[in-house]
Amino acid sequence: MKKLTCPRCRVAYPRWRVVVSRGAFDCFSCGATLTFSRDTVRKVGAIGGVVLFGTVTLGGMIGGFERIWTWQFLLAFVAISVILGQIVKAFVGVLVLRDDI
């Protein structure tokens, strides 16, 4: 597993900070504004889409497909999607300088 590092100063960025942060953040040592690369966003979308499709399919098989369209299921689905996206981003992410995008 690769570490998240600042591309300018090569200082490691803690993964837990990625999970609780917004889309762009600052490096601790050099102050550069960092964000994730476009490839990272594509990977997170692909992984999240496959996992969430499997979750809906499994949920439909267990609880019935008519239950998928209830507001309780959709609310839980959105909450899990956001949390899962942040966690996946921390593990497959590559940081770039915000100006390089």
C-alpha positions as CSV (number, residue, x, y, z in Angstrom):
1,M,0.0,0.0,0.0
2,K,1.5,3.3,-1.0
3,K,1.6,6.3,1.2
4,L,-0.1,9.6,0.5
5,T,2.7,12.1,0.1
6,C,2.9,15.8,-0.9
7,P,4.3,16.0,-4.4
8,R,6.2,19.2,-3.5
9,C,8.0,18.3,-0.3
10,R,7.4,14.5,-0.1
11,V,6.0,14.6,3.5
12,A,3.5,11.8,4.3
13,Y,-0.1,12.9,4.7
14,P,-2.1,10.9,7.2
15,R,-4.9,8.7,5.8
16,W,-7.3,9.5,8.6
17,R,-7.2,13.2,7.6
18,V,-8.3,12.3,4.1
19,V,-11.4,10.5,5.4
20,V,-12.6,13.4,7.4
21,S,-11.5,16.3,5.1
22,R,-13.1,18.0,2.2
23,G,-11.9,17.8,-1.4
24,A,-8.9,20.1,-1.1
25,F,-6.5,20.5,1.8
26,D,-3.2,22.0,2.8
27,C,0.2,20.2,3.3
28,F,1.4,20.4,6.9
29,S,5.0,21.3,6.1
30,C,5.1,23.4,2.9
31,G,1.5,24.7,2.9
32,A,0.8,23.6,-0.7
33,T,-2.9,23.1,-1.6
34,L,-3.4,19.5,-2.4
35,T,-6.2,17.5,-4.0
36,F,-6.7,14.1,-5.7
37,S,-5.7,13.4,-9.3
38,R,-8.4,12.7,-11.9
39,D,-7.3,9.1,-12.1
40,T,-8.0,8.8,-8.4
41,V,-11.5,10.1,-8.9
42,R,-12.1,7.6,-11.7
43,K,-10.9,4.7,-9.6
44,V,-13.0,5.7,-6.6
45,G,-16.0,6.0,-8.9
46,A,-15.4,2.6,-10.4
47,I,-14.8,0.8,-7.2
48,G,-17.7,2.6,-5.4
49,G,-20.1,1.9,-8.3
50,V,-19.3,-1.8,-8.3
51,V,-19.6,-2.2,-4.6
52,L,-22.8,-0.2,-4.3
53,F,-24.4,-2.0,-7.2
54,G,-23.6,-5.3,-5.4
55,T,-25.1,-3.8,-2.2
56,V,-28.3,-2.9,-3.9
57,T,-28.5,-6.3,-5.6
58,L,-27.8,-8.2,-2.3
59,G,-30.3,-5.9,-0.4
60,G,-32.9,-6.6,-3.0
61,M,-32.4,-10.3,-2.8
62,I,-32.6,-10.4,1.0
63,G,-35.3,-7.8,1.7
64,G,-37.2,-7.7,-1.6
65,F,-36.7,-5.3,-4.5
66,E,-39.8,-3.2,-3.5
67,R,-37.9,-2.3,-0.3
68,I,-35.1,-0.6,-2.3
69,W,-37.3,2.4,-3.2
70,T,-38.2,3.3,0.3
71,W,-36.8,6.5,1.8
72,Q,-35.1,4.6,4.7
73,F,-33.1,2.4,2.2
74,L,-32.2,5.4,0.0
75,L,-31.1,7.5,3.0
76,A,-28.9,4.7,4.3
77,F,-27.6,4.1,0.7
78,V,-26.5,7.7,0.3
79,A,-24.8,7.8,3.8
80,I,-22.9,4.6,3.1
81,S,-21.9,5.9,-0.4
82,V,-20.3,9.0,1.1
83,I,-18.4,7.1,3.8
84,L,-17.3,4.4,1.4
85,G,-16.1,7.0,-1.1
86,Q,-13.9,8.8,1.5
87,I,-12.4,5.5,2.8
88,V,-11.6,4.2,-0.8
89,K,-10.1,7.6,-1.6
90,A,-7.7,7.3,1.3
91,F,-6.4,3.9,0.1
92,V,-6.2,4.4,-3.7
93,G,-5.6,8.1,-3.8
94,V,-2.7,10.0,-5.4
95,L,-2.2,13.6,-4.2
96,V,-1.4,16.4,-6.7
97,L,-0.9,20.1,-6.4
98,R,-4.2,21.9,-6.9
99,D,-2.7,24.1,-9.5
100,D,-1.7,21.1,-11.7
101,I,-5.2,20.1,-12.5
